[in-house]
């Protein structure tokens, strides 16, 4: 039965060694995971800093856009009114349109006359 005690001690020692090996493996995994988390935390802290700096700038931009929007909204009625044609504007447009039509007609006559003259010159050159 002395052998049984030795066998039991050997088995206990082997079991303890297996448990120690497993514990060491888990300890190393925990340390590696901790390192990864520390890196992640540092990255997140940097991100928080940059976002903390960016927030006031963005808030100022938003306020600026709001101000611009308000000003533009306020100017809409005035611009709408300014874009309407007055009777004078309508009369002027009508007279300008008539002037353009007359110039186009004159231009057409000039082109026809020039073509007729070119034809005469061409006939003269052939003689």
MODELLER restraints for C-alpha pairs under 7 A, 6 or more apart:
rsr = mdl.restraints
at = mdl.atoms
